[in-house]
């Protein structure tokens, strides 16, 4: 990823499991979550050299691994929506057995969002200035 002073992101995200293979296998889902963690660390490393404020996080969907993604968000010319905040995030949630042992809690915060129709987990670096 090449970043310069003109770069910006509006909820840019990267999916690693478009077809939802993780829905069919816990092993595959866990391997994808490991890959998201590695990708997220790489993205954060590059963003730490970026001169603009940013938010970045991993989103893990409760039901559909095809929706899992790493997100990047910055101030942008499209909308005044930075920093993005989700008031309904539960930062004191129980972390599922599915990925709890994969998350280094000294490095990351984990939150859960639940509505009538959807639910997802957010994994975000503790070092980030602009939390969700």
KEFIZA-258308 format. One record per atom (N, C-alpha, C): residue in one letter; atom name; x, y, z. Coordinates in Angstrom, 3 decimals, m for minus. Atoms other than C-alpha are relative to their C-alpha. Layout:
<nodes>
+------+------+----------+----------+----------+
! resn ! name !     east !    north !       up !
+------+------+----------+----------+----------+
!    A !   CA !        X !        Y !        Z !
...
+------+------+----------+----------+----------+
</nodes>
This chain:
<nodes>
+------+------+----------+----------+----------+
! resn ! name !     east !    north !       up !
+------+------+----------+----------+----------+
!    X !    N !    0.854 !   m1.161 !    0.000 !
!    X !   CA !    0.000 !    0.000 !    0.000 !
!    X !    C !    0.906 !    1.231 !    0.000 !
!    X !    N !   m0.765 !   m1.242 !    0.044 !
!    X !   CA !    1.501 !    3.339 !   m1.011 !
!    X !    C !   m0.867 !    1.136 !    0.512 !
!    X !    N !    0.740 !   m1.099 !   m0.600 !
!    X !   CA !    0.399 !    6.257 !    1.098 !
!    X !    C !    0.747 !    1.300 !   m0.220 !
!    X !    N !   m0.583 !   m1.331 !    0.087 !
!    X !   CA !    0.983 !    9.942 !    0.480 !
!    X !    C !   m0.987 !    0.986 !    0.616 !
!    X !    N !    0.852 !   m1.012 !   m0.636 !
!    X !   CA !   m0.558 !   13.206 !    1.688 !
!    X !    C !   m1.364 !    0.141 !   m0.657 !
!    X !    N !    1.284 !   m0.055 !    0.706 !
!    X !   CA !   m3.354 !   12.869 !   m0.878 !
!    X !    C !   m0.865 !   m1.231 !    0.275 !
!    X !    N !    0.733 !    1.241 !   m0.238 !
!    X !   CA !   m4.403 !    9.376 !    0.250 !
!    X !    C !   m1.097 !    0.194 !    1.040 !
!    X !    N !    1.090 !    0.040 !   m0.979 !
!    X !   CA !   m7.681 !    8.833 !    2.054 !
!    X !    C !   m0.789 !   m1.290 !   m0.204 !
!    X !    N !    0.793 !    1.222 !    0.045 !
!    X !   CA !  m10.012 !    5.937 !    2.840 !
!    X !    C !   m1.364 !    0.271 !    0.620 !
!    X !    N !    1.339 !   m0.071 !   m0.584 !
!    X !   CA !  m13.758 !    5.807 !    3.380 !
!    X !    C !   m0.519 !   m1.424 !    0.149 !
!    X !    N !    0.403 !    1.370 !   m0.304 !
!    X !   CA !  m14.455 !    2.456 !    5.003 !
!    X !    C !    0.548 !   m1.008 !   m1.018 !
!    X !    N !   m0.662 !    0.942 !    0.895 !
!    X !   CA !  m12.031 !    0.771 !    2.609 !
!    X !    C !    0.161 !   m1.307 !    0.762 !
!    X !    N !   m0.151 !    1.278 !   m0.687 !
!    X !   CA !  m11.981 !   m2.932 !    3.410 !
!    X !    C !    0.456 !   m1.093 !   m0.952 !
!    X !    N !   m0.580 !    1.121 !    0.727 !
!    X !   CA !  m10.325 !   m6.140 !    2.351 !
!    X !    C !   m0.606 !   m1.284 !    0.563 !
!    X !    N !    0.546 !    1.311 !   m0.370 !
!    X !   CA !  m12.129 !   m9.515 !    2.402 !
!    X !    C !    0.995 !   m1.073 !   m0.445 !
!    X !    N !   m0.860 !    1.123 !    0.360 !
!    X !   CA !  m10.079 !  m12.711 !    2.427 !
!    X !    C !   m0.807 !   m1.265 !   m0.298 !
!    X !    N !    0.835 !    1.195 !    0.142 !
!    X !   CA !  m13.007 !  m15.150 !    2.283 !
!    X !    C !   m1.325 !    0.358 !   m0.679 !
!    X !    N !    1.204 !   m0.433 !    0.730 !
!    X !   CA !  m15.444 !  m13.806 !   m0.322 !
!    X !    C !   m1.044 !   m1.091 !   m0.106 !
!    X !    N !    0.956 !    1.087 !    0.235 !
!    X !   CA !  m17.026 !  m17.226 !   m0.867 !
!    X !    C !   m0.602 !   m0.552 !    1.289 !
!    X !    N !    0.544 !    0.475 !   m1.271 !
!    X !   CA !  m17.666 !  m17.833 !    2.837 !
!    X !    C !    0.404 !   m1.415 !    0.347 !
!    X !    N !   m0.480 !    1.350 !   m0.303 !
!    X !   CA !  m15.588 !  m21.012 !    3.090 !
!    X !    C !    0.044 !   m0.256 !    1.501 !
!    X !    N !   m0.044 !    0.133 !   m1.458 !
!    X !   CA !  m15.252 !  m20.365 !    6.820 !
!    X !    C !   m1.336 !   m0.365 !    0.612 !
!    X !    N !    1.320 !    0.396 !   m0.500 !
!    X !   CA !  m18.998 !  m20.948 !    7.179 !
!    X !    C !   m0.144 !   m1.518 !    0.051 !
!    X !    N !    0.099 !    1.461 !    0.103 !
!    X !   CA !  m18.449 !  m24.617 !    6.334 !
!    X !    C !    0.965 !   m0.735 !    0.922 !
!    X !    N !   m1.044 !    0.684 !   m0.768 !
!    X !   CA !  m15.444 !  m25.309 !    8.561 !
!    X !    C !    0.589 !    0.940 !    1.051 !
!    X !    N !   m0.617 !   m0.777 !   m1.079 !
!    X !   CA !  m14.252 !  m24.041 !   11.941 !
!    X !    C !    1.495 !    0.157 !   m0.262 !
!    X !    N !   m1.438 !   m0.067 !    0.296 !
!    X !   CA !  m10.697 !  m24.878 !   10.899 !
!    X !    C !    0.289 !    1.085 !   m1.036 !
!    X !    N !   m0.212 !   m1.015 !    1.039 !
!    X !   CA !  m10.956 !  m22.742 !    7.741 !
!    X !    C !   m0.272 !    1.393 !    0.558 !
!    X !    N !    0.318 !   m1.313 !   m0.581 !
!    X !   CA !  m12.606 !  m19.873 !    9.663 !
!    X !    C !    1.151 !    0.471 !    0.882 !
!    X !    N !   m1.115 !   m0.375 !   m0.877 !
!    X !   CA !   m9.814 !  m19.909 !   12.237 !
!    X !    C !    1.238 !    0.384 !   m0.807 !
!    X !    N !   m1.144 !   m0.346 !    0.844 !
!    X !   CA !   m7.160 !  m19.897 !    9.507 !
!    X !    C !   m0.194 !    1.378 !   m0.632 !
!    X !    N !    0.273 !   m1.328 !    0.553 !
!    X !   CA !   m8.844 !  m16.891 !    7.916 !
!    X !    C !    0.153 !    1.079 !    1.079 !
!    X !    N !   m0.147 !   m0.980 !   m1.086 !
!    X !   CA !   m8.994 !  m15.101 !   11.290 !
!    X !    C !    1.486 !    0.250 !    0.267 !
!    X !    N !   m1.462 !   m0.176 !   m0.145 !
!    X !   CA !   m5.240 !  m15.713 !   11.693 !
!    X !    C !    0.536 !    0.890 !   m1.119 !
!    X !    N !   m0.449 !   m0.813 !    1.142 !
!    X !   CA !   m4.743 !  m14.248 !    8.218 !
!    X !    C !   m0.455 !    1.447 !    0.150 !
!    X !    N !    0.459 !   m1.371 !   m0.237 !
!    X !   CA !   m6.868 !  m11.201 !    9.112 !
!    X !    C !    0.867 !    0.698 !    1.045 !
!    X !    N !   m0.873 !   m0.588 !   m1.026 !
!    X !   CA !   m4.752 !  m10.637 !   12.223 !
!    X !    C !    1.357 !    0.374 !   m0.585 !
!    X !    N !   m1.286 !   m0.299 !    0.638 !
!    X !   CA !   m1.543 !  m10.815 !   10.168 !
!    X !    C !   m0.136 !    1.191 !   m0.942 !
!    X !    N !    0.234 !   m1.119 !    0.910 !
!    X !   CA !   m2.975 !   m8.483 !    7.522 !
!    X !    C !   m0.200 !    1.295 !    0.771 !
!    X !    N !    0.265 !   m1.188 !   m0.816 !
!    X !   CA !   m4.226 !   m6.052 !   10.167 !
!    X !    C !    1.294 !    0.573 !    0.588 !
!    X !    N !   m1.289 !   m0.462 !   m0.542 !
!    X !   CA !   m0.785 !   m5.887 !   11.799 !
!    X !    C !    0.831 !    0.674 !   m1.090 !
!    X !    N !   m0.744 !   m0.602 !    1.131 !
!    X !   CA !    0.771 !   m5.179 !    8.391 !
!    X !    C !   m0.589 !    1.363 !   m0.372 !
!    X !    N !    0.675 !   m1.269 !    0.314 !
!    X !   CA !   m1.817 !   m2.468 !    7.638 !
!    X !    C !    0.339 !    1.049 !    1.056 !
!    X !    N !   m0.334 !   m0.947 !   m1.065 !
!    X !   CA !   m1.210 !   m0.845 !   11.029 !
!    X !    C !    1.437 !    0.481 !   m0.100 !
!    X !    N !   m1.408 !   m0.375 !    0.151 !
!    X !   CA !    2.534 !   m0.885 !   10.451 !
!    X !    C !    0.158 !    1.066 !   m1.078 !
!    X !    N !   m0.077 !   m0.991 !    1.075 !
!    X !   CA !    2.071 !    0.997 !    7.181 !
!    X !    C !   m0.726 !    1.287 !    0.372 !
!    X !    N !    0.760 !   m1.202 !   m0.374 !
!    X !   CA !   m0.550 !    3.370 !    8.590 !
!    X !    C !    0.718 !    0.830 !    1.064 !
!    X !    N !   m0.737 !   m0.742 !   m1.022 !
!    X !   CA !    1.737 !    4.312 !   11.478 !
!    X !    C !    0.983 !    1.002 !   m0.605 !
!    X !    N !   m0.857 !   m0.963 !    0.697 !
!    X !   CA !    3.904 !    6.109 !    8.896 !
!    X !    C !   m0.835 !    1.039 !   m0.755 !
!    X !    N !    0.938 !   m0.893 !    0.682 !
!    X !   CA !    0.827 !    7.874 !    7.486 !
!    X !    C !   m0.152 !    1.274 !    0.816 !
!    X !    N !    0.050 !   m1.281 !   m0.707 !
!    X !   CA !    0.592 !   11.569 !    8.354 !
!    X !    C !   m1.401 !    0.419 !    0.429 !
!    X !    N !    1.381 !   m0.356 !   m0.331 !
!    X !   CA !   m3.211 !   11.668 !    8.617 !
!    X !    C !   m0.532 !   m0.904 !    1.102 !
!    X !    N !    0.632 !    0.884 !   m0.981 !
!    X !   CA !   m5.384 !   10.369 !   11.427 !
!    X !    C !   m0.749 !   m1.121 !   m0.720 !
!    X !    N !    0.662 !    1.141 !    0.617 !
!    X !   CA !   m6.933 !    6.978 !   10.750 !
!    X !    C !   m0.674 !   m0.860 !    1.053 !
!    X !    N !    0.571 !    1.080 !   m0.785 !
!    X !   CA !   m9.066 !    4.197 !   12.122 !
!    X !    C !    0.180 !   m1.274 !   m0.817 !
!    X !    N !   m0.085 !    1.273 !    0.677 !
!    X !   CA !   m8.534 !    0.565 !   11.310 !
!    X !    C !   m0.447 !   m1.075 !    0.976 !
!    X !    N !    0.510 !    1.065 !   m0.853 !
!    X !   CA !  m10.137 !   m2.608 !   12.621 !
!    X !    C !   m0.273 !   m1.242 !   m0.831 !
!    X !    N !    0.461 !    1.248 !    0.605 !
!    X !   CA !  m11.019 !   m6.207 !   11.886 !
!    X !    C !   m1.465 !   m0.151 !    0.386 !
!    X !    N !    1.398 !    0.316 !   m0.265 !
!    X !   CA !  m14.709 !   m7.032 !   11.579 !
!    X !    C !   m0.211 !   m1.482 !   m0.274 !
!    X !    N !    0.334 !    1.416 !    0.146 !
!    X !   CA !  m15.793 !  m10.649 !   12.139 !
!    X !    C !   m1.500 !   m0.151 !    0.169 !
!    X !    N !    1.455 !    0.147 !   m0.011 !
!    X !   CA !  m19.429 !  m11.368 !   11.278 !
!    X !    C !   m0.392 !   m1.246 !    0.794 !
!    X !    N !    0.464 !    1.142 !   m0.799 !
!    X !   CA !  m21.343 !  m13.647 !   13.678 !
!    X !    C !   m0.420 !   m1.189 !   m0.855 !
!    X !    N !    0.621 !    1.062 !    0.795 !
!    X !   CA !  m22.945 !  m15.629 !   10.860 !
!    X !    C !    0.664 !   m0.285 !   m1.339 !
!    X !    N !   m0.476 !    0.150 !    1.377 !
!    X !   CA !  m21.112 !  m15.094 !    7.580 !
!    X !    C !    1.460 !    0.401 !   m0.114 !
!    X !    N !   m1.433 !   m0.290 !    0.113 !
!    X !   CA !  m17.340 !  m15.389 !    7.220 !
!    X !    C !    0.332 !    0.781 !   m1.267 !
!    X !    N !   m0.211 !   m0.777 !    1.216 !
!    X !   CA !  m17.673 !  m13.866 !    3.746 !
!    X !    C !   m0.081 !    1.499 !    0.234 !
!    X !    N !    0.094 !   m1.422 !   m0.352 !
!    X !   CA !  m18.409 !  m10.541 !    5.468 !
!    X !    C !    1.178 !    0.475 !    0.853 !
!    X !    N !   m1.170 !   m0.372 !   m0.803 !
!    X !   CA !  m15.239 !  m10.608 !    7.607 !
!    X !    C !    0.923 !    0.876 !   m0.846 !
!    X !    N !   m0.866 !   m0.902 !    0.760 !
!    X !   CA !  m12.791 !   m7.865 !    6.634 !
!    X !    C !    0.901 !    0.799 !    0.935 !
!    X !    N !   m0.830 !   m1.015 !   m0.653 !
!    X !   CA !  m10.009 !   m5.491 !    7.637 !
!    X !    C !   m0.411 !    1.341 !   m0.601 !
!    X !    N !    0.471 !   m1.320 !    0.433 !
!    X !   CA !  m11.173 !   m1.853 !    7.468 !
!    X !    C !    1.043 !    1.077 !    0.257 !
!    X !    N !   m0.803 !   m1.215 !   m0.170 !
!    X !   CA !   m9.339 !    1.442 !    7.013 !
!    X !    C !   m0.923 !    1.173 !   m0.268 !
!    X !    N !    0.859 !   m1.180 !    0.140 !
!    X !   CA !  m11.061 !    4.788 !    7.500 !
!    X !    C !    0.797 !    1.239 !    0.415 !
!    X !    N !   m0.688 !   m1.273 !   m0.291 !
!    X !   CA !   m9.699 !    8.364 !    7.431 !
!    X !    C !   m0.952 !    1.153 !   m0.295 !
!    X !    N !    0.749 !   m1.144 !    0.529 !
!    X !   CA !  m11.006 !   11.874 !    6.978 !
!    X !    C !    0.005 !   m0.121 !   m1.525 !
!    X !    N !    0.111 !    0.190 !    1.448 !
!    X !   CA !  m12.220 !   11.946 !    3.383 !
!    X !    C !   m0.890 !    1.075 !   m0.612 !
!    X !    N !    0.771 !   m1.057 !    0.658 !
!    X !   CA !  m13.758 !   14.294 !    0.822 !
!    X !    C !   m1.461 !   m0.368 !   m0.266 !
!    X !    N !    1.369 !    0.416 !    0.294 !
!    X !   CA !  m16.957 !   12.251 !    0.446 !
!    X !    C !   m1.003 !    0.424 !    1.066 !
!    X !    N !    0.897 !   m0.296 !   m1.123 !
!    X !   CA !  m18.481 !   12.801 !    3.894 !
!    X !    C !    0.800 !    0.392 !    1.225 !
!    X !    N !   m0.587 !   m0.349 !   m1.297 !
!    X !   CA !  m17.741 !   14.264 !    7.277 !
!    X !    C !   m0.380 !   m1.107 !    0.986 !
!    X !    N !    0.355 !    1.153 !   m0.829 !
!    X !   CA !  m17.803 !   10.862 !    8.978 !
!    X !    C !    1.212 !   m0.596 !    0.720 !
!    X !    N !   m1.184 !    0.436 !   m0.729 !
!    X !   CA !  m14.443 !   10.680 !   10.731 !
!    X !    C !    0.153 !    0.848 !    1.248 !
!    X !    N !   m0.127 !    1.428 !   m0.222 !
!    X !   CA !  m13.886 !    9.519 !   13.333 !
!    X !    C !   m1.376 !   m0.669 !    0.049 !
!    X !    N !    1.219 !    0.797 !   m0.024 !
!    X !   CA !  m16.516 !    6.814 !   12.943 !
!    X !    C !   m0.177 !   m0.563 !    1.401 !
!    X !    N !    0.300 !    0.512 !   m1.342 !
!    X !   CA !  m18.202 !    5.847 !   16.215 !
!    X !    C !   m1.198 !   m0.929 !   m0.057 !
!    X !    N !    1.126 !    0.925 !   m0.144 !
!    X !   CA !  m20.448 !    2.910 !   17.035 !
!    X !    C !   m0.319 !   m0.052 !    1.493 !
!    X !    N !    0.350 !   m0.105 !   m1.421 !
!    X !   CA !  m22.145 !    3.688 !   20.349 !
!    X !    C !   m0.422 !   m1.341 !    0.596 !
!    X !    N !    0.550 !    1.254 !   m0.498 !
!    X !   CA !  m23.674 !    0.206 !   20.627 !
!    X !    C !    1.038 !   m1.104 !    0.175 !
!    X !    N !   m1.027 !    1.029 !   m0.179 !
!    X !   CA !  m20.343 !   m1.626 !   20.768 !
!    X !    C !    0.145 !   m0.356 !    1.473 !
!    X !    N !   m0.204 !    0.495 !   m1.360 !
!    X !   CA !  m19.969 !   m3.761 !   23.877 !
!    X !    C !    1.467 !   m0.401 !    0.141 !
!    X !    N !   m1.428 !    0.250 !   m0.161 !
!    X !   CA !  m16.286 !   m3.545 !   24.817 !
!    X !    C !    0.291 !   m0.953 !    1.159 !
!    X !    N !   m0.158 !    0.954 !   m1.102 !
!    X !   CA !  m16.876 !   m5.873 !   27.793 !
!    X !    C !   m0.637 !   m1.338 !   m0.346 !
!    X !    N !    0.647 !    1.229 !    0.469 !
!    X !   CA !  m18.128 !   m8.803 !   25.719 !
!    X !    C !    0.843 !   m1.228 !    0.324 !
!    X !    N !   m0.709 !    1.275 !   m0.077 !
!    X !   CA !  m17.231 !  m12.444 !   26.076 !
!    X !    C !    0.551 !   m0.308 !   m1.390 !
!    X !    N !   m0.626 !    0.323 !    1.284 !
!    X !   CA !  m14.808 !  m13.456 !   23.348 !
!    X !    C !   m0.271 !   m1.470 !   m0.305 !
!    X !    N !    0.356 !    1.381 !    0.337 !
!    X !   CA !  m15.956 !  m16.601 !   21.522 !
!    X !    C !    1.199 !   m0.949 !    0.003 !
!    X !    N !   m1.013 !    1.050 !    0.041 !
!    X !   CA !  m14.024 !  m19.850 !   21.800 !
!    X !    C !    0.600 !   m0.103 !   m1.395 !
!    X !    N !   m0.450 !    0.092 !    1.393 !
!    X !   CA !  m13.790 !  m19.762 !   17.990 !
!    X !    C !    1.324 !    0.717 !   m0.240 !
!    X !    N !   m1.231 !   m0.747 !    0.265 !
!    X !   CA !  m11.082 !  m17.095 !   18.085 !
!    X !    C !    0.644 !    0.602 !    1.246 !
!    X !    N !   m0.532 !   m0.592 !   m1.229 !
!    X !   CA !  m10.450 !  m16.162 !   21.728 !
!    X !    C !    1.468 !   m0.279 !    0.231 !
!    X !    N !   m1.397 !    0.358 !   m0.219 !
!    X !   CA !   m7.150 !  m18.005 !   21.860 !
!    X !    C !    0.930 !    0.584 !   m1.065 !
!    X !    N !   m0.812 !   m0.599 !    1.069 !
!    X !   CA !   m5.965 !  m16.245 !   18.673 !
!    X !    C !    0.316 !    1.469 !    0.262 !
!    X !    N !   m0.109 !   m1.439 !   m0.254 !
!    X !   CA !   m6.275 !  m12.727 !   20.108 !
!    X !    C !    0.929 !    0.259 !    1.173 !
!    X !    N !   m0.907 !   m0.421 !   m1.073 !
!    X !   CA !   m3.435 !  m11.246 !   22.127 !
!    X !    C !   m0.635 !    1.217 !    0.682 !
!    X !    N !    0.764 !   m1.067 !   m0.660 !
!    X !   CA !   m5.437 !   m9.179 !   24.640 !
!    X !    C !    0.878 !    1.133 !    0.533 !
!    X !    N !   m0.897 !   m1.107 !   m0.344 !
!    X !   CA !   m2.353 !   m7.123 !   25.545 !
!    X !    C !    0.114 !    0.973 !   m1.169 !
!    X !    N !   m0.112 !   m0.802 !    1.227 !
!    X !   CA !   m2.378 !   m5.841 !   21.945 !
!    X !    C !   m1.324 !    0.536 !   m0.515 !
!    X !    N !    1.267 !   m0.304 !    0.657 !
!    X !   CA !   m6.046 !   m5.764 !   20.995 !
!    X !    C !   m1.162 !    0.122 !    0.969 !
!    X !    N !    1.305 !   m0.072 !   m0.646 !
!    X !   CA !   m9.450 !   m4.713 !   22.251 !
!    X !    C !   m0.984 !   m0.753 !   m0.877 !
!    X !    N !    1.031 !    0.726 !    0.733 !
!    X !   CA !  m12.449 !   m6.823 !   21.264 !
!    X !    C !   m1.355 !    0.499 !    0.487 !
!    X !    N !    1.358 !   m0.447 !   m0.333 !
!    X !   CA !  m16.036 !   m5.579 !   21.129 !
!    X !    C !   m1.002 !   m0.791 !   m0.825 !
!    X !    N !    1.074 !    0.676 !    0.743 !
!    X !   CA !  m19.361 !   m7.028 !   20.025 !
!    X !    C !   m1.128 !    0.985 !   m0.241 !
!    X !    N !    1.184 !   m0.782 !    0.368 !
!    X !   CA !  m22.269 !   m5.361 !   18.228 !
!    X !    C !   m1.118 !   m0.983 !   m0.308 !
!    X !    N !    1.140 !    0.872 !    0.263 !
!    X !   CA !  m25.713 !   m6.952 !   18.174 !
!    X !    C !   m1.243 !    0.839 !   m0.252 !
!    X !    N !    1.308 !   m0.590 !    0.281 !
!    X !   CA !  m28.941 !   m5.812 !   16.527 !
!    X !    C !   m0.959 !   m1.154 !   m0.259 !
!    X !    N !    0.972 !    1.061 !    0.275 !
!    X !   CA !  m32.100 !   m7.714 !   15.622 !
!    X !    C !    0.423 !   m0.871 !   m1.177 !
!    X !    N !   m0.302 !    0.738 !    1.225 !
!    X !   CA !  m30.718 !   m8.717 !   12.234 !
!    X !    C !    1.464 !   m0.377 !   m0.184 !
!    X !    N !   m1.414 !    0.313 !    0.221 !
!    X !   CA !  m26.948 !   m8.851 !   12.625 !
!    X !    C !    0.801 !    0.115 !    1.286 !
!    X !    N !   m0.947 !   m0.088 !   m1.102 !
!    X !   CA !  m24.015 !   m9.212 !   14.950 !
!    X !    C !    1.397 !   m0.171 !   m0.542 !
!    X !    N !   m1.382 !    0.137 !    0.413 !
!    X !   CA !  m20.287 !   m8.830 !   14.593 !
!    X !    C !    0.933 !    0.412 !    1.118 !
!    X !    N !   m1.069 !   m0.346 !   m0.932 !
!    X !   CA !  m17.070 !   m8.573 !   16.535 !
!    X !    C !    0.947 !    0.970 !   m0.681 !
!    X !    N !   m1.011 !   m0.950 !    0.450 !
!    X !   CA !  m14.575 !   m5.749 !   16.193 !
!    X !    C !    1.263 !   m0.285 !    0.795 !
!    X !    N !   m1.312 !    0.148 !   m0.627 !
!    X !   CA !  m10.892 !   m6.303 !   16.909 !
!    X !    C !    0.790 !    1.226 !   m0.394 !
!    X !    N !   m0.697 !   m1.252 !    0.283 !
!    X !   CA !   m8.895 !   m3.113 !   17.234 !
!    X !    C !    1.229 !    0.118 !    0.893 !
!    X !    N !   m1.245 !   m0.180 !   m0.721 !
!    X !   CA !   m5.352 !   m2.283 !   18.281 !
!    X !    C !   m0.193 !    0.933 !    1.183 !
!    X !    N !    0.033 !   m0.882 !   m1.175 !
!    X !   CA !   m4.976 !   m0.806 !   21.770 !
!    X !    C !    0.812 !    1.264 !   m0.233 !
!    X !    N !   m0.855 !   m1.149 !    0.277 !
!    X !   CA !   m2.398 !    1.587 !   20.284 !
!    X !    C !   m0.690 !    1.052 !   m0.849 !
!    X !    N !    0.676 !   m0.937 !    0.885 !
!    X !   CA !   m4.928 !    3.268 !   18.028 !
!    X !    C !   m0.560 !    1.192 !    0.755 !
!    X !    N !    0.487 !   m1.229 !   m0.628 !
!    X !   CA !   m5.828 !    6.863 !   18.859 !
!    X !    C !   m1.504 !    0.150 !   m0.205 !
!    X !    N !    1.407 !   m0.197 !    0.344 !
!    X !   CA !   m9.217 !    6.925 !   17.115 !
!    X !    C !   m0.757 !   m1.328 !    0.038 !
!    X !    N !    0.750 !    1.239 !   m0.139 !
!    X !   CA !  m11.232 !    4.000 !   18.469 !
!    X !    C !   m1.416 !    0.165 !   m0.511 !
!    X !    N !    1.397 !   m0.005 !    0.435 !
!    X !   CA !  m14.655 !    3.050 !   17.172 !
!    X !    C !   m0.904 !    0.323 !    1.167 !
+------+------+----------+----------+----------+
</nodes>
